[in-house]
C-alpha cells in the first residue's frame, strides 16, 4: 500500500481521509512495514466499506489485514440501524463465527514429551479434520434446530462439557435471537454430520507450550505461566456457515436496487438492518454462531477424552472462547451518547477492556483474553483487551497473522511432506489428512504473527500477555 495515500496518527495508526462517496474516514492500525506490505486492494475495500449507509465512526482495519470478499479480512465496521444502517454478509464472512478456544491443562512440557507421538496420533484419530470431514454425531431435523438455537449451551446440556465452560465463552455459549427457520435445508443438510469436526483451510487443534510471558499480573489471572501447556482449537461453523453466507450474498445483491442501495462493489452486498432480508440474515447468522460455539464445545469434550486416556491428571478448563467473523448488536459510546450499533468483525476479535460488565467476574479486573492464532509452526498469542480499544475500534483487535501469499502461490513454494519434515526437526508433530492442505498453510505463507501482535499492542487495541508455541498440530 502506498503510504502517500494515508495520514499518520502515531507509529501504528494511519487514516484514509474521507473523500468522494466515503461517509466516514478509514483507520488502519499497523506498523509502517505491515501497511506497506498490504495489497492496495485493502485500501480500496476500506474506502468502499466507508461508503455504506449508516456507518459510524470509521471503517477500521486490523494489523493482520489482507483483501477479502467485500470487506478486507481484518475489517471492523459499526452501523446504526436508526440511521439507515445495513448488515453485510460480506462484512461477516463465509465461515461465520470461526474462532479460537484455549484450554488450560496444568501440565508441563515434559508431560507432553513423555507421550508425544501417542498423543498426536490419538488426537488425530479422535478429531475429524479435512475437507468434507464428518464426525460420529448425526443430527435429526429437530436436534439441528435445537443446536442452532442453543449453541454451546445445547452441547453442554447433551453431555459435551460442563456449565463452568460456558462462563468463559462469548455470549455465555448461546447467541440469542438466532432463527433456525431462516437457515436453508441445504445449509442444515451440509452440517448434519459435521459437528465435532475441524474442517480444512487454516483450522487446527494445537497442543502448545507457553514460551514467554509479557504481563505477569494478567497471565496469573488467566492461569498462564512459562512452561505451561495449553490447547488451542481454531474452527468455525463448517458447511452451514459457508452456505448461509453464499445464499444471503446472492439475495442481497438481487435486492439491493429495491432497497435504494448503489454498491461500489457487488461483493459488498448488504441489506438495511430493519428490512425483512436484513432481519432474516441476522437470524440465520446468529444460528451459525451457535453452530460454531457448539462445534468448539464438542471438540473440547473430545480433546478431554483423549487427555483422560493418556494424561489423566490434566484438567482442561476453558480459558476463553472468542469468535471472529460475526456481526453483533452492542452498545457503544458515540460522542456523548450511547448507541446500539451492529458491529461487523471480519477476521477480527472482540476485545473488551478491564471493567466491562460482560466479562466473567474472575476476568473483569484484567480484561478479556484475546486469542491470536498463528499458522502451524509459528507462535500463537494470548492478549488482553484494553479500555483504549473501545474508542479506537469498537473494542476490537486482530485475530491471527493474516496471509502473506495465496494458497496457489504457497503450493508452488512448498510440498506438504517437506513442511511436515521441517517442523518435525523442530519437535513439532503435524498430523493432517491432506499434504496439499499442509503446503497451503505453510508457516511462511503468513505474515509474521509477532509483528502483527506488536502492532496491536503499540496501537492500544490489546495488550500482549503470553506467547505459545506448538508441540503438536492437528491440521485440516
Residue pairs with C-beta under 8 A, 6 or more apart in sequence:
1 35
1 36
1 37
1 38
1 39
1 40
1 42
1 43
2 40
2 43
3 14
3 32
3 35
3 36
5 16
5 43
6 14
6 15
6 16
6 28
6 35
7 14
7 15
7 16
7 17
8 14
8 15
9 15
9 27
10 459
11 31
11 32
11 458
12 29
12 30
12 31
12 63
12 455
12 458
12 459
13 27
13 28
13 29
13 392
13 459
14 27
14 28
14 29
14 30
14 35
15 25
15 26
15 27
15 28
16 22
16 25
16 26
16 27
16 28
16 43
16 46
16 47
16 50
16 59
17 25
18 24
18 25
18 50
19 47
20 47
20 51
21 51
21 264
22 47
22 50
22 51
23 50
23 51
23 52
23 53
23 55
24 50
24 55
24 56
24 57
24 58
24 59
25 50
25 58
25 59
26 43
26 46
26 47
26 49
26 50
26 58
26 59
26 60
26 61
27 58
27 59
27 60
27 61
27 392
27 393
28 35
28 38
28 42
28 46
28 60
28 61
28 65
29 60
29 61
29 62
29 63
29 392
29 393
29 455
29 456
29 459
29 461
30 38
30 61
30 62
30 63
30 65
30 452
30 455
30 459
31 63
31 451
31 454
31 455
31 458
33 451
34 63
34 447
34 451
34 452
34 455
37 404
37 447
38 65
38 66
39 66
39 67
41 67
41 72
42 61
42 65
42 66
42 67
42 72
45 67
45 68
45 70
45 71
45 72
45 75
45 265
46 59
46 61
46 72
46 75
47 59
48 70
48 264
48 265
48 268
49 55
49 59
49 70
49 71
49 72
49 75
49 77
49 91
49 268
50 58
50 59
51 264
52 77
52 79
52 86
52 88
52 268
52 270
53 79
53 83
53 84
53 85
53 86
53 261
53 272
54 79
54 80
54 81
54 83
54 84
54 85
54 86
54 273
55 77
55 78
55 79
55 85
56 78
56 79
56 80
56 83
56 85
56 334
56 339
56 341
57 78
57 334
57 394
59 75
59 76
59 77
60 75
60 76
60 77
60 348
60 392
60 393
60 394
60 396
61 72
61 74
61 75
61 76
62 74
62 75
62 76
62 347
62 348
62 393
62 396
62 397
62 398
62 399
62 456
62 461
63 74
63 398
63 402
63 451
63 452
63 455
63 456
63 459
63 461
64 73
64 74
64 347
64 398
64 399
64 400
64 401
64 402
64 447
64 452
65 72
65 73
65 74
65 75
65 347
65 402
66 72
66 73
66 74
66 402
66 403
66 404
67 73
68 75
68 90
68 93
68 346
68 347
69 90
69 93
69 94
69 267
70 88
70 90
70 91
70 265
70 267
70 268
70 269
71 77
71 88
71 90
71 91
71 93
71 268
71 344
71 346
72 346
72 347
73 93
73 346
73 347
73 402
74 346
74 347
74 348
74 398
74 399
74 402
75 91
75 344
75 346
75 347
75 348
76 343
76 344
76 345
76 346
76 348
76 393
76 394
76 396
77 91
77 343
77 344
78 330
78 332
78 341
78 342
78 343
78 344
78 394
79 85
79 86
79 87
79 273
79 341
79 342
79 344
80 339
80 340
80 341
80 342
81 272
81 273
81 274
81 340
81 342
84 272
85 272
85 273
85 341
85 342
86 261
86 270
86 271
86 272
86 273
86 278
87 270
87 271
87 273
87 278
87 281
87 282
87 327
87 342
87 344
88 252
88 268
88 269
88 270
88 327
88 344
89 244
89 245
89 248
89 249
89 252
89 269
89 270
89 281
89 285
90 249
90 267
90 268
90 269
90 270
90 346
91 268
91 270
91 327
91 344
91 346
92 245
92 285
92 325
92 326
92 327
92 344
92 346
93 245
93 325
93 346
93 347
94 241
94 242
94 245
94 246
94 325
95 201
95 236
95 237
95 241
95 242
95 245
95 325
96 236
96 237
96 241
96 244
96 245
96 285
96 288
96 289
96 291
96 292
96 325
96 326
97 236
97 237
97 241
97 288
97 289
97 291
97 292
97 293
97 323
97 324
97 325
97 326
98 203
98 234
98 235
98 236
98 237
98 241
98 292
98 323
98 324
98 325
99 170
99 234
99 235
99 236
99 292
99 296
99 321
99 322
99 323
99 324
99 325
99 349
99 371
100 232
100 233
100 234
100 321
100 322
100 371
100 372
100 373
100 399
101 169
101 232
101 233
101 296
101 299
101 300
101 318
101 320
101 321
101 322
101 371
102 230
102 231
102 232
102 233
102 318
102 319
102 320
102 321
102 369
102 371
102 382
103 230
103 231
103 232
103 233
103 300
103 303
103 316
103 317
103 318
103 319
104 223
104 224
104 228
104 230
104 315
104 316
104 317
104 318
104 319
105 228
105 229
105 230
105 231
105 307
105 311
105 314
105 315
105 316
106 228
106 313
106 314
106 315
107 228
107 229
107 311
107 313
107 314
108 227
108 228
108 229
109 209
109 227
109 229
109 471
111 229
111 311
111 314
112 119
112 207
112 209
112 229
112 311
112 471
112 472
113 471
115 310
115 311
116 429
116 471
116 472
117 429
118 310
119 207
119 306
119 307
119 310
119 311
119 472
120 429
120 431
120 472
120 474
121 431
122 306
122 309
122 310
123 205
123 207
123 303
123 306
123 431
123 472
123 474
124 431
124 474
126 302
126 305
126 306
127 197
127 198
127 205
127 299
127 302
127 303
127 474
128 134
128 135
128 196
128 197
128 198
129 197
129 198
129 199
129 200
129 203
129 205
129 432
129 433
129 474
129 475
129 476
130 198
130 199
130 200
130 432
130 433
130 434
130 437
130 476
131 199
131 200
131 434
131 437
131 476
133 194
133 197
133 198
133 199
133 200
133 433
133 476
134 193
134 194
134 197
135 193
135 194
135 195
135 196
135 197
135 298
136 196
137 193
137 195
137 196
137 298
138 192
138 193
139 147
139 191
139 192
139 193
139 195
141 188
144 180
144 188
144 191
144 192
145 180
145 181
146 154
147 154
147 155
147 195
147 290
147 291
147 294
148 178
148 180
148 183
148 188
148 287
148 288
148 290
148 291
149 178
149 180
149 287
149 290
150 157
150 174
150 290
150 294
151 171
151 173
151 174
151 175
151 178
151 289
151 290
151 291
151 293
151 294
151 297
152 161
152 165
152 166
152 169
152 173
152 174
152 290
152 293
152 294
152 296
152 297
152 321
153 166
153 172
153 173
153 174
154 174
154 290
154 294
155 161
155 173
155 293
155 294
155 297
155 298
155 301
156 162
156 163
156 165
156 166
156 173
156 297
159 301
160 297
160 298
160 300
160 301
161 297
161 300
161 301
164 317
164 318
165 173
165 297
165 300
165 317
165 318
166 172
166 173
166 174
167 360
168 317
168 318
168 319
168 320
168 321
168 360
169 293
169 297
169 318
169 320
169 321
170 293
170 321
170 322
170 323
170 350
171 289
171 293
173 293
173 297
173 321
174 290
174 293
175 286
175 287
175 289
175 290
175 293
176 286
177 282
177 283
177 286
178 283
178 286
178 287
178 289
178 290
179 280
179 282
179 283
179 284
179 286
179 287
180 287
181 283
182 280
182 281
182 283
182 284
182 287
183 240
183 244
183 284
183 287
183 288
184 243
184 244
184 247
186 243
186 247
187 239
187 240
187 243
187 244
187 247
187 284
188 240
190 238
190 239
190 240
190 242
190 243
191 237
191 238
191 239
191 240
191 291
194 238
194 239
194 240
194 295
195 294
195 295
195 298
196 295
196 298
196 299
196 302
197 235
197 238
197 295
197 299
198 204
198 205
198 233
198 235
198 299
198 474
198 476
199 235
199 236
199 238
199 476
200 434
200 437
200 476
201 437
201 440
201 441
201 476
202 234
202 373
202 375
202 400
202 441
203 234
203 235
203 236
203 475
203 476
204 232
204 233
204 234
204 373
204 376
204 473
204 474
204 475
204 476
205 231
205 232
205 233
205 234
205 299
205 303
205 473
205 474
206 231
206 232
206 234
206 376
206 380
206 470
206 471
206 472
206 473
206 474
207 229
207 230
207 231
207 470
207 471
207 472
207 473
208 229
208 230
208 231
208 232
208 380
208 468
208 469
208 470
208 471
209 227
209 228
209 229
209 230
209 468
209 469
209 471
210 224
210 225
210 226
210 227
210 228
210 229
210 230
210 466
210 467
210 468
211 226
211 379
211 467
211 468
211 469
212 226
212 466
212 467
213 219
213 224
213 225
213 226
213 465
213 466
214 464
214 465
214 466
214 467
215 384
215 463
215 464
215 465
215 466
217 366
218 366
218 367
218 384
218 463
218 465
219 225
219 382
219 465
219 466
221 362
221 363
221 365
221 366
222 319
222 363
222 366
222 369
222 382
222 384
222 465
222 466
223 317
223 319
224 230
224 319
224 382
224 465
224 466
229 471
230 319
230 468
231 303
231 316
232 371
232 373
232 380
232 468
233 296
233 299
233 300
233 303
234 373
235 292
235 295
235 296
235 299
235 476
236 292
236 295
236 325
237 244
237 288
237 289
237 291
237 292
237 295
238 291
238 295
240 288
240 291
241 288
241 291
241 292
241 325
244 284
244 285
244 287
244 288
248 277
248 280
248 281
248 284
248 285
249 267
249 269
250 269
251 277
252 269
252 270
252 271
252 277
252 281
253 263
253 266
253 269
255 271
255 275
255 277
256 262
256 263
256 269
256 270
256 271
259 271
259 272
259 275
259 277
261 270
261 271
263 269
263 270
271 277
271 278
271 281
272 278
273 279
273 282
273 342
282 327
285 326
285 327
289 323
289 326
292 323
293 321
293 323
296 321
300 316
300 318
303 316
304 316
307 314
307 316
308 314
319 369
319 382
320 363
320 368
320 369
320 371
322 349
322 350
322 368
322 369
322 370
322 371
323 349
323 350
324 345
324 346
324 347
324 348
324 349
324 399
325 345
325 346
325 347
326 344
326 345
326 350
327 342
327 343
327 344
327 345
328 342
328 343
328 345
328 350
329 340
329 341
329 342
329 343
330 340
330 341
330 343
330 394
331 338
331 339
331 340
331 341
332 338
332 339
332 341
332 343
332 390
332 394
332 395
333 339
333 390
333 391
334 341
341 394
343 394
343 396
345 396
347 399
347 400
347 402
348 396
348 397
348 398
348 399
349 370
349 371
349 372
349 396
349 397
349 398
349 399
350 368
350 385
350 395
350 396
351 367
351 368
351 370
351 383
351 384
351 385
351 386
351 389
351 395
351 396
351 397
351 461
351 462
352 358
352 359
352 367
352 368
352 385
352 395
353 367
353 368
353 385
353 386
353 387
353 388
353 389
353 390
353 395
354 364
354 365
354 366
354 367
354 385
354 386
354 387
355 364
355 365
355 387
356 364
356 367
356 368
356 385
356 395
357 364
359 367
359 368
363 369
366 384
367 384
367 385
367 386
367 387
367 463
368 384
368 385
369 382
369 383
369 384
369 465
370 382
370 383
370 384
370 385
370 397
370 462
371 380
371 381
371 382
371 383
372 380
372 381
372 382
372 383
372 397
372 398
372 399
372 400
372 401
372 449
372 452
372 453
372 456
373 380
373 399
373 400
373 401
374 380
374 381
374 400
374 401
374 443
374 446
374 449
375 400
375 401
375 441
375 442
375 443
375 445
375 446
375 449
376 423
376 428
376 430
376 438
376 441
376 443
376 470
376 473
376 475
377 419
377 422
377 423
377 426
377 428
377 443
377 470
377 473
378 401
378 443
378 446
378 449
378 469
379 449
379 450
379 467
379 468
379 469
380 449
380 467
380 468
380 469
380 470
381 449
381 453
381 464
381 465
381 466
381 467
381 468
382 465
382 466
382 468
383 397
383 453
383 456
383 457
383 462
383 463
383 464
383 465
384 462
384 463
384 465
385 395
385 397
385 462
385 463
386 460
386 461
386 462
386 463
388 460
388 461
389 395
389 396
389 397
389 460
389 461
389 462
392 459
392 460
392 461
393 461
396 461
397 456
397 461
397 462
398 452
398 453
398 455
398 456
398 461
398 462
400 446
400 449
400 452
401 446
401 447
401 448
401 449
401 452
402 446
402 447
402 452
403 445
403 446
403 447
404 444
404 445
404 446
404 447
405 413
405 445
407 440
407 445
409 445
410 439
410 440
410 441
410 442
410 445
411 436
411 439
411 440
413 442
413 444
413 445
414 439
414 442
414 444
414 445
415 435
415 439
416 432
416 434
416 435
416 436
416 437
416 438
416 439
417 435
419 430
419 438
419 439
419 442
419 443
420 430
420 432
420 435
420 438
423 429
423 430
423 473
424 430
427 471
428 470
428 471
428 472
428 473
429 471
429 472
429 473
430 438
430 473
430 475
431 472
431 473
431 474
431 475
432 438
432 474
432 475
432 476
433 476
434 475
434 476
437 475
437 476
438 475
441 475
450 467
453 464
454 464
456 462
457 463
457 464
